[in-house]
């Protein structure tokens, strides 16, 4: 609701009802079929009421569809500017695991997918965008800068450099590592320069860190309102289609995560 208000867009609330609710055998006690459908409608009505009370002037519509949640939401995302999901991982480490619907959509639909894992307790007025080498696609930066504009937030651009795997004589390579770090700082600055010029109203803070991208970005997310990452998975099955970094931050970031798929990505 907040994002819809900031963007000046209507909000569409979608609830997918499992097919079995509508395909109950005839021997089911009378009235049971209707009560289950009504239960789905009550969930949708409660969400509508909550959104209206939070953003009274917002244009809101609701959709209740029969089908599997992932399939329904993929269809609904086709004409959406953004899709927002909760996280309902119900594994042994509840709260650390991501729901199957979120994983089924993140990086697989054209619209940016925002996954909200925890209630927001503080507003930090900061957006974090993560990138490494090669530079993230321009769709990722455009989304991050636009969010910073609409939220009037600082954009923290975090460029991660993974430590090379070296042998027992790693100390001998210290100067090479230092030179590589200086080079990466220059690359990061050059990558951000055109975006600084395009969005002069956005305050940009640049950080270059040696470390694993997931660990670095999750740490940065502790003081952020949104973490923006790209989808760079090269596979077609499971988590490989999402990309290991995106997959990792979706599970462990301390703020909502937006996964932005580059234009034309399979």
C-alpha positions, -999 to 999 in steps of 0.1 A, spaced: 0 0 0 28 24 9 46 17 -24 14 21 -44 8 55 -28 44 66 -35 42 55 -71 7 69 -77 -6 35 -88 -36 15 -78 -32 -15 -56 -45 -50 -66 -48 -75 -38 -49 -111 -51 -59 -142 -32 -55 -176 -48 -79 -203 -36 -67 -239 -39 -86 -258 -66 -99 -284 -41 -121 -258 -25 -141 -257 -56 -139 -294 -65 -152 -310 -33 -170 -344 -39 -208 -344 -39 -210 -364 -7 -196 -335 13 -221 -322 39 -244 -295 25 -230 -259 30 -194 -270 34 -185 -259 -1 -199 -225 3 -183 -220 37 -148 -227 23 -152 -202 -6 -165 -177 19 -135 -183 41 -112 -173 11 -134 -142 6 -130 -133 43 -92 -134 39 -94 -111 9 -119 -87 26 -96 -85 57 -67 -76 35 -88 -49 17 -99 -34 50 -63 -33 63 -50 -16 32 -79 9 32 -73 19 68 -36 23 61 -40 43 29 -75 58 28 -72 76 -5 -56 47 -24 -75 30 -53 -78 -7 -45 -92 -37 -62 -94 -73 -51 -91 -105 -71 -100 -140 -60 -90 -167 -83 -91 -205 -84 -57 -221 -88 -23 -227 -74 -8 -195 -59 23 -195 -80 4 -199 -112 -22 -173 -103 3 -147 -92 24 -152 -124 -6 -143 -145 -15 -114 -122 21 -101 -125 20 -98 -163 6 -63 -162 19 -52 -128 46 -26 -121 56 -45 -90 45 -76 -71 48 -78 -33 47 -111 -14 50 -122 22 73 -150 33 58 -182 48 85 -207 50 73 -234 73 104 -256 76 123 -265 107 138 -230 110 107 -210 105 115 -174 97 148 -183 80 132 -203 52 114 -187 23 80 -198 11 77 -218 -21 55 -191 -37 81 -164 -32 108 -187 -47 85 -195 -76 81 -159 -85 113 -141 -76 134 -137 -107 108 -155 -128 84 -128 -137 91 -95 -156 80 -72 -128 102 -66 -98 93 -90 -69 95 -76 -34 95 -102 -6 87 -89 29 99 -114 56 95 -94 88 73 -65 102 89 -31 97 99 -17 130 120 13 120 123 36 90 159 41 81 154 62 50 180 41 32 179 18 1 207 -7 -4 215 -19 -39 240 -47 -43 263 -52 -73 296 -69 -82 314 -78 -113 303 -78 -140 281 -47 -131 244 -53 -124 220 -47 -153 207 -11 -156 172 -23 -146 185 -30 -111 200 5 -107 170 22 -123 147 5 -98 169 12 -68 173 49 -78 136 53 -84 128 38 -50 153 62 -34 136 91 -52 100 82 -42 111 74 -6 134 104 -4 160 80 9 198 77 7 210 51 -18 237 29 -3 255 12 -33 274 -19 -20 300 -34 -44 312 -67 -32 346 -83 -40 351 -119 -31 385 -128 -17 405 -149 -41 414 -184 -30 452 -184 -24 477 -210 -13 498 -211 19 520 -182 7 490 -157 5 511 -130 22 532 -127 -9 501 -116 -28 491 -88 -5 501 -61 -30 482 -78 -57 451 -80 -36 455 -43 -26 458 -34 -63 427 -54 -72 408 -36 -44 418 -2 -57 407 -13 -92 373 -25 -80 367 8 -62 374 26 -95 351 3 -114 323 8 -88 327 46 -90 326 45 -128 295 23 -127 276 47 -105 287 79 -121 261 80 -149 234 72 -124 245 100 -101 242 124 -131 208 110 -140 195 113 -105 212 143 -89 186 145 -62 196 112 -47 223 111 -21 245 81 -30 269 64 -5 293 40 -21 309 11 -3 333 -15 -16 337 -46 6 358 -77 3 336 -106 14 309 -130 3 280 -110 -13 253 -126 8 270 -119 41 279 -84 31 245 -75 18 226 -91 47 248 -70 71 240 -38 52 203 -47 52 201 -42 90 199 -4 85 179 -4 52 143 -1 43 148 -22 11 176 -43 -4 177 -44 -42 194 -72 -61 194 -86 -96 184 -120 -108 214 -136 -125 206 -173 -122 219 -193 -152 199 -225 -146 163 -235 -152 156 -256 -121 150 -246 -85 173 -220 -68 197 -221 -98 172 -201 -118 172 -173 -92 210 -169 -86 228 -178 -54 232 -143 -41 195 -134 -47 185 -167 -32 207 -162 -1 196 -126 7 159 -136 3 164 -160 31 185 -140 54 182 -102 48 168 -81 77 146 -59 55 123 -64 24 142 -76 -7 134 -66 -43 146 -90 -70 148 -72 -103 150 -94 -134 170 -79 -163 151 -73 -195 151 -104 -217 164 -128 -191 150 -163 -196 
